[in-house]
Amino acid sequence: MQKAIDSCAASGGGIVQFSAGTYLSAPLDWKSHVHLKLDAGATLLGSPDMSDYPVRADAPWRRISLLHADRATDIALTGGGTVDGNGQPWWTQQQADRHAGVAEKPRPMLFDLTHSTRIVIDGVTIQNSPQYNIMAVVCDGLTVRKVKILNPGRTAPNTDGIDPISTSHVLIEHDLIDTGDDNIAIKSGLVERGDPDVPSTDITIRDCDFRNGHGLSIGSETAGGVRNVRVERVTFRGTRQGIRIKSARGRGNDIGHFTFRDITLADVDVPIQITMYYTGGMKGDTAHSVTPHTPRFHDFTIENVTATGAKQAAEIYGLPESPIRNLVLRHVHLSGKTGADMQYAQIRASDFLVQAEAGQNIIKGPGVDLEMK
């Protein structure tokens, strides 16, 4: 398989076609102008041998992944087949390490796309990743369309669906994501890991169906900032969170200009969670000094949203030194066991209805400027 990819790349590009069958493989180096085509009934299956996945010298927090592309351009994976990461040995090891109280060993992703451009993943099923399913780091131009991403939610830890990290011009559409962590997580680097402060920008997510998972997240690693995200016509069913914007002191930057529109959430624990306290420490908090990595949340519009069966309708938590600015809630109807809790936030709301089974519908903490129409 690698020889076929290398041959295509050496001749300027081409198609590597997988007919029906199972192809057991160690990591493959995906090169520029190579189109991988998985026919219906074809499965690219990751090797279960952990020694086949060495730790990346340039990023020791992760291993070489089953499909990895470094500084590639114009690459595509299409067809009706399946990429299966054979993740069970990795999940078992991670859970054993956690129970033993030892440092978790780095795991491979299923797709690791780094410093690459013009990437298309279309029509395939992606499942059983050792860790994140599709991760794009400092990439430009990623399309994930008509893809199913499937991981067992209770036994597959940290199996995010799609993670654009410091990546721009992203289109995610008509996908079903059912996984063991964030369905999507848009990030831009972790300060303590020394990641570059490169933002994620110009991202569109539309017409998707999210099942198990932790919702559609922005953050928490946002050292480079995140700007210009548009989400529309997305359904959440049984996820832990829904619309989720998360960061913390020392993890943030400029985070704003997001629109969430035409969203339906059923039996989601917290349909709207916007928090600068992802790493904790909110109780009795006072203002800290502002640093370059204090999160700055601003210009969020959430409209035409309906949520039923929640545990808590909403959590909206800014920092005393960095309140949330210009959060617009329009035609948002939420119902749950408890209401919408908020602090340090400037909110302009119209047709914003919260129905709590117990307690107040809207709990206003310190620093809340809420204008209701």
MIFIGU-659815 format. One record per residue (C-alpha): x, y, z. Coordinates in steps of 0.25 Angstrom, whole numbers, plus 5000, padded with zeros to 4 digits. Each point is the difference from the previous one (the first is absolute). Example, Ala and Ser with C-alpha at 12.3 -4.5 7.8 and 13.67 -1.06 7.14 Angstrom:
MIFIGU-659815
504949825031 500650144998 
END
This chain:
MIFIGU-659815
500050005000 501150105003 500749964987 498850044993 499850135007 501550034997 499949964985 498850094998 500750125007 501349984992 499250014987 499350135004 498849945007 498949894997 499049915006 500249885010 498849924999 499649905011 499049894994 499149935010 500849925011 500850035013 501350064999 500849995013 501050115001 501150075008 500050164999 500050054986 500750134995 498950074992 500750094989 499650124992 499149984988 499649865004 498549965000 499749885009 498749934995 499349905009 499049924993 498749955007 500449885008 501550045001 500650025014 501350065003 500349945014 501050055010 501149905005 499749965014 501550005003 500350125008 501549994996 499550044986 499750145004 501350075005 499950135008 500150124991 501450075002 499450144998 498849985009 500249895011 498650025005 499549914988 500549894991 500149984985 498549984996 499449894990 499850114990 501050125001 500350114991 501150105003 500250124991 499149944989 499150074991 498849964991 499649865007 498749935001 499349885006 498749964993 499149884998 499049915008 501149935008 500550005014 501250045008 500149935013 501050035010 499949875008 500150095012 499649905011 501449975005 500350155001 498750025008 500349885009 501450065003 499550145003 499049955009 501049915008 501050125001 498950095005 499649905011 501449975004 500350155001 501150014990 500350094989 499149964988 500949964988 499850074987 499149954990 499950014985 498850074993 499349944988 500350124991 501150095003 500150124990 501150095003 500450134993 499249954988 499150074990 498749974992 499649875006 498749934997 499449885008 498649964993 499049895002 500849905008 499849945014 501050025011 500049925012 500749955012 501150105001 501149985011 499850155003 499550124992 499449954987 500450124990 501050105006 500550124991 501150085006 500450134993 499349964987 499250094990 498849944992 499449885006 498749944996 499349895007 498749964993 499049895001 500949925010 499549915011 501050015012 499749885010 500649975013 499449935013 499750125009 500249935013 501349924997 500750094990 500750115008 500450134993 499549964987 499650144995 499349994986 500750124993 501050095006 500550124991 501250065008 500550134995 499349974987 499350094991 499049994988 499249885006 498749944995 499349895007 498749964995 499049884999 500849925010 499549915011 500950005012 499849905012 501349995008 500650005014 500450145002 499750144993 499349974987 500750124995 501150085007 500650134994 501350035006 501250094998 501149955009 500449975014 501050105007 500749915009 500349904988 500750124993 499050004988 500050124991 499050105002 499349984986 498550025000 498949914994 499250094991 498849994990 499449875004 498649964995 499249885006 498749974994 498949894999 500649905010 499549905009 500749985014 499749885008 500949965012 501150095004 500350135007 499450094990 500550114990 501250065007 500850124998 501249985009 500549985010 501450024995 499950144993 501450065001 499950054986 498550055000 498849954992 499250094991 498950004990 499349875002 498649974995 499149885004 498749984994 498949894999 500749905010 499349905009 500549955013 499449875006 500549955014 501350085000 500650055013 500150144995 499450074988 500550144996 501350005008 501150125001 501049975010 501350065004 500850045013 501050095005 501349974993 499349934989 499350114992 500250114990 499050084991 498849914999 498850064992 499150024989 499249875000 498649974995 499149885005 498749994992 498949904999 500549905010 499149895007 500549935013 499349885006 500449945013 501350085001 500550025014 500450154998 499550054986 500850135001 501350015008 500950134998 501150005011 501350055003 500149915012 500349874992 501149965010 499250045012 500250105011 498750084999 499450005014 500450135007 500850054989 500650144999 500650084988 501449964996 501050084992 499849994985 501049934992 500249974985 499349875002 498850045008 498849964992 499250114993 498749954996 499150094991 499050014989 499249875001 498749994994 499149885004 498650004993 498949904996 500449905011 499149905007 500549915011 499149905008 500449905011 501250075005 500649985014 500450155000 499550104990 501250084998 501450045007 500550144996 501250035008 501050124996 501250045009 499950125009 501250064992 499549964987 498450004999 499449944988 499650114990 498850014991 499449865001 498750014992 498949895003 498850014990 498949905000 500649915010 499149905007 500749915011 499349915010 500749915011 500149965014 500750135004 500150134993 501050094993 501150045009 500950124997 501050105005 500950114994 499350014986 499450104992 498749944993 499050054991 498849914999 498750004992 499049885001 500949935010 499249905008 500549915011 499249905007 500649945013 499349885007 500650055013 500650145005 500150134992 499949994985 501250104998 501050025011 500750135000 501450005007 501050115001 500350094988 498849964991 499450114991 498849934994 499050084991 498849924997 499050044989 
END
